[in-house]
Amino acid sequence: MANFDPQTGAPLNGGKPPYGSPQDDPSRGPAVTSLVCGIISVVCCFLSYGAFVGLVLGLVAIVFSIRSGKMATGPQRNGMATAGLVLGIIGTVLCGLVFACAACACAGLSSLALFY
């Protein structure tokens, strides 16, 4: 049985997606946010000046991933939220290390300037 009008070809349900489609999942928005923030966080760890931004975005990715996991209905967890969580953790750790190394290097260079 077709869900289209045979004369006009228009969908009979008013053009809405079928029930249970990914658009109906309320945890999809935070999962996408988590994934995007996690990717940007990992990219920012390679930039010495962007390490602080990457650190913040990594934490945002972790928070949104956990939020998406709590909003998920059903036994399966969203793959995007899991990927965002992993990337957020990696980005937070790497950006934290880069930020700490950059801070120590700046402190060491500023103390050397006093001797000249």
C-alpha positions in Angstrom: 0.0 0.0 0.0 1.5 3.3 -1.1 1.6 6.4 1.1 1.2 8.7 -1.9 -1.8 10.1 -3.7 -1.9 8.2 -7.1 -3.1 11.3 -9.0 -0.9 14.1 -7.6 2.0 12.0 -6.2 1.9 14.0 -2.9 2.5 12.1 0.4 -0.7 11.3 2.2 0.7 12.0 5.7 1.2 15.7 4.9 4.9 15.5 4.1 5.9 14.6 7.7 8.6 12.0 8.3 7.3 8.7 9.6 7.0 8.0 13.3 10.2 6.9 14.9 12.5 8.6 12.4 15.8 10.2 13.6 14.1 13.6 13.6 11.9 12.4 16.5 14.9 11.6 18.7 15.3 14.5 21.3 18.9 13.4 22.1 20.1 14.0 18.5 20.8 17.8 19.0 23.1 17.4 22.0 24.8 14.5 20.3 25.6 16.5 17.3 26.8 19.4 19.5 29.0 17.0 21.4 30.5 15.6 18.3 31.2 19.0 16.7 32.7 20.4 19.9 34.9 17.3 20.3 36.2 17.5 16.8 37.1 21.2 17.2 38.6 20.5 20.6 41.0 17.9 19.1 41.9 20.3 16.3 42.6 23.2 18.7 45.1 21.1 20.7 47.5 21.4 17.8 47.4 25.2 18.1 49.3 26.6 21.0 47.0 29.7 21.3 43.9 27.6 20.8 44.6 25.2 23.6 42.4 27.1 26.1 39.5 27.2 23.6 40.0 23.5 22.9 40.0 22.8 26.7 36.7 24.6 27.1 35.1 23.0 24.0 36.3 19.5 25.2 34.5 20.1 28.5 31.4 21.3 26.6 31.5 18.1 24.4 31.7 15.9 27.5 28.7 17.7 29.2 26.5 17.5 26.0 27.4 13.9 25.5 26.4 12.9 29.0 23.2 15.0 28.6 22.4 13.3 25.3 22.9 9.9 26.9 20.4 10.8 29.7 17.9 12.0 27.1 18.1 8.9 24.9 15.1 6.7 25.0 15.7 3.0 24.7 18.5 0.7 25.4 20.9 1.9 22.6 23.1 4.9 23.0 23.6 7.3 20.2 26.8 6.7 18.3 27.4 10.4 17.8 27.2 11.1 21.5 29.7 8.3 22.2 32.1 9.7 19.6 31.7 13.2 21.0 32.4 11.9 24.5 35.6 10.1 23.4 36.8 13.1 21.3 35.9 15.5 24.2 38.0 13.5 26.6 40.9 13.3 24.2 40.7 17.0 23.4 40.4 18.0 27.0 43.5 15.9 28.0 45.6 17.0 25.0 44.6 20.7 25.3 45.3 20.6 29.0 48.8 19.3 28.4 49.5 21.8 25.6 48.1 24.6 27.7 50.2 23.6 30.7 53.4 23.2 28.5 52.8 26.6 26.9 52.2 28.2 30.3 55.4 26.7 31.6 57.4 27.7 28.5 56.1 31.3 28.8 57.0 31.4 32.5 60.5 30.0 31.8 61.1 32.5 29.0 59.9 35.4 31.1 62.3 34.5 33.9 65.2 34.3 31.5 64.6 37.9 30.4 65.4 39.1 34.0 69.0 37.9 33.7 69.8 40.0 30.6 
